[in-house]
Every structure is written in structure tokens, then in C-alpha cells.
Amino acid sequence: MNFGFGFLLFLLFVVIVIVMSAIRIVPQAHAYVIERLGTYAATWSVGMHFKVPIIDKVAKRVTLKEQVVDFAPQPVITKDNVTMRIDTVVFFQITDPKLFCYGVENPMMAIENLTATTLRNIIGDLELDQTLTSRETINTKMRATLDEATDPWGIKVNRVELKNIIPPAAIQDAMEKQMKAERERREQILIAEGEKKSAILRAEGHKESVILEAEAEKQSAILRAEAKKEATIREAEGQAEAIIAIQKANADGIRLLNESAPSGQVIQLKSLEAFGKAADGKATKIIIPSEIQGLAGLAKSIVEVAKDDAPAAQ
């Protein structure tokens, strides 16, 4: 009884182990190639799968992620017979796990050899200068050639990059000298351009200074002219006001004189006073109006009579 129970437990354990070994879980971005009795049976994608124990086998676990492989430098010869070394980087992705598993024996070695061959063919049609300046063209041609050649292997080449181009030592020295000369030439150009810009700035500064000085002189002349004009206007206004005041005073005097209605004798006396003032001046010739000649004679007679009466009184 105990032996039979133990045997059943053993069989149960074996069944569990077989069932567990038959379960396969394919992770993300992976694929499994399954063979049944040595023949391709299926390609499992992401998820849980069951295989027949002993009969089915996982022949290849394939990653579907983009992969990068860096190949060692390959010697190549340019069209002008210059030997150089170039290393490449290939970005590829497995698109068909079945073809990748059964298309070629060693896919990585096949890609490396194909890359070297393609690189030699492309570089052989280019001269050294073209090789150094045409990386994008070389990359495009290599990607197209490799992608077409690896398609039967279930591989898609996404990008090819020339990592390093290593020319011979003599050519490197010549290139360094050329680059140094080019740097010195650019430096001289930059210095000349800087001096030119500096001279232009100085000329512009001098020009601005001259313009500002001229503007200042112009404003000063305008201000002086305005001040002179203002002084002349004020002087003329003062003279005009003085003339107006004199005329007004004369007019007021005449008006007052008219209002007082003076007699003829008063007018003759005033005329005589004016004549006396005129006689006191520096004029050498005096014209006496006829109206005041009689009055002047009367005044002289009065003076003479006064003189005669004075001794008699004594």
C-alpha cells in the first residue's frame, strides 16, 4: 500500500515536471524557432506556448531588437592607389527568424565579409579627397547594397556608418600641414576683417563727431541770431513806446491847452518863451515869425523904460 502510494506520487511529480518543461514563455521583442523531430515546425512570437515533450525543441532564440555591430578596420585602396584603413558600424534588425536561422551558417561573419567587400568596391571608385569628403554618399551606397544582400537571410540593414578613416602616416602629416596652413589663412582673414571693421567704426565715429559738432555750431548760430533778433525787437519796441509816450504827452499838452482856451497874449508869450529857448541853442541863424516880432519889440521897450526909470528914482 505504501509502495503504491509512493509510486503514484513519483508519477505525479514526473508529469508535473514534463508539463512545466513543455510550457514556454516568449518575452517581448523576441521570437523562438521550433523544430519538431529536427524539422522546422513554427516560429513562436511573444506569449505563452506549449511544446510536445521530447518531440519539439527550441532551435533558436532570436532577438528582434535593432542590433549594432562594430567591425574591425579593413584595408582598402582608393582610385589613386592610396591604401587606408576604414572601420564600419552596421545597424541591423532581424525581420524573419526562420530565414535568419536557416539562411546562412554564421550571419555575423557573413555580414562582416559582405561589408568589407562592398566597402572595397565603393572606395576603389573614389580618390582620396572624395573618400574623405563623401562619407554620406559611401554610407548610403553601403546600406543599399547590404540591405539587398542580407534580405534572403531575414536581416534588414537600417544604417551603415564609417566610423574612422585612417590614411597612411605620410598623408596624415601632409593633411595636418594643410589644415595648419588653412587655419593660419583663416586667422589672417579674420584679423584683416577685424582691422577693416575697426577702421570702419573709427571712420563712422569721426563722421558722427563731425556731424555733432556741425549740429552744435548750427544750433549755437541759431541761438545767437535769435538772441540778436529778440534784442533788436525789444529795442525797437522800446523806441516805439518812447515815441508813443512823447506823442501822447504832446497830444495831452495840446488837449489841455485847447481846453484852457488861452488868449492871444498868452499864446504870444508862450511863443516868446519858445523863441528864447531857441536863441539859447547853438543855431547860428534864427527865423522869427512875424506874429511875435511886435511882441518882442514891446518887450524890449519895456526893458528900456525900466532902465530909464531906475536912475531917476535914485
Number of C-alpha atoms within 10 A of each C-alpha: 6 7 8 9 10 11 12 12 12 12 12 12 12 12 12 12 11 14 14 12 14 16 13 15 13 15 13 12 12 17 21 23 20 21 18 16 11 11 11 17 16 14 18 20 16 13 12 11 12 14 17 13 13 11 10 19 20 17 17 16 16 19 17 17 13 14 13 13 13 13 19 13 17 17 15 20 20 20 15 12 11 14 15 19 15 21 19 21 19 23 16 23 16 22 18 19 23 21 15 22 19 13 17 15 11 11 17 12 12 13 20 18 13 16 23 20 14 18 24 16 15 19 19 18 13 17 15 20 10 15 18 12 10 12 15 12 12 20 19 13 15 26 22 14 15 22 17 13 15 21 17 14 21 19 24 21 23 15 17 23 18 17 15 12 15 17 19 11 10 9 14 12 12 11 13 12 12 12 12 12 12 12 12 12 12 12 12 12 12 12 12 12 12 12 12 12 12 12 12 12 12 12 12 12 12 12 12 12 12 12 12 12 12 12 12 12 12 12 12 12 12 12 12 12 12 12 12 12 12 12 12 12 12 12 12 12 12 12 12 12 12 12 12 12 12 12 12 12 12 12 12 12 12 12 11 11 12 10 9 9 9 10 8 9 10 11 13 17 14 13 16 18 12 11 17 11 10 12 13 8 9 7 8 6 7 10 6 11 10 8 10 17 13 12 16 16 11 12 12 12 12 11 11 11 10 11 11 10 10 9 8 7 6 5
